[in-house]
Amino acid sequence: MIVDQVAREHEANRELFRIVHEVAVRYAGRPLDEIVTVLHRDLPGTPPLSYDEILRIAEQITVGRDPSGL
């Protein structure tokens, strides 16, 4: 059903934002390559993120920002 699919997508997005927030809190100000490695390791495959999207997230975390909005 479409409702189930929407619920799964919503939950996947919540998980993605939670993980980005946790990485931002733990790794703020760390080197870019370290943050990219952690994000690649910790982010789930759904929703899929491109390397460029992960890089942009990592760049924000490197300068101490939390791109999750949490």
N, C-alpha and C positions, 0 to 999 in steps of 0.2 A: 504494500500500500504506500501511497505517497506520503501519508502522515508518518509512517515508520521511517521512510527514507529521510524526511526532513528532520525528524528527531535524532537519527544517527548522525546526520551532517552537523546539526547543532551541537551535539555532544562532542564530536570530533573537533569542532572549532573551539569549544571550551577547553578541551584538553590541550590543544595547540597553544592557546593564550596562557594557560596555567604553566606549561613548560617554559615558554618564553619568559614569563614573569620570574619563575624560579631561577633560570639561568641569569637573567638580568640582575637579580638580587645577589647571587653568588659570585658572578664574574664581572661585575661592573668595573670598568677601567682596565681590564686585562687585555693582553695582546689579541688582535683580530683573529689570527690563525688559531689561537687556543679556543676562542669563542665559537668560531665556525666548526671546529672539530666537535665541541660539546653539543652544539645544535644538531649537527648531522647524527650524532650518536643518540641523542635523547628525543628528537622529534619523531612522532609517528609518521607513517607513510600516507596517512589520510588526515586532512586534505594534503595533497602533494604540494610541495614548495620547490621552486626552481633554485638552482645555485645562486642566482642573482638575488632572489628574495631572501634567502638565508644570509647572504652577504650583507644586504641592507639592514637586516635585523641585527646582525653582529656588529656592524658599524655603529649603530645606535647604542648598543650595550657597551662598546669600547669607550665611548665618551660619557658613560654613566647614566644614560637614559634607559627607561623601561618602555620599550615599544609595545608592550602588551596592553597598556592602558589600565592595568589592574592596580 
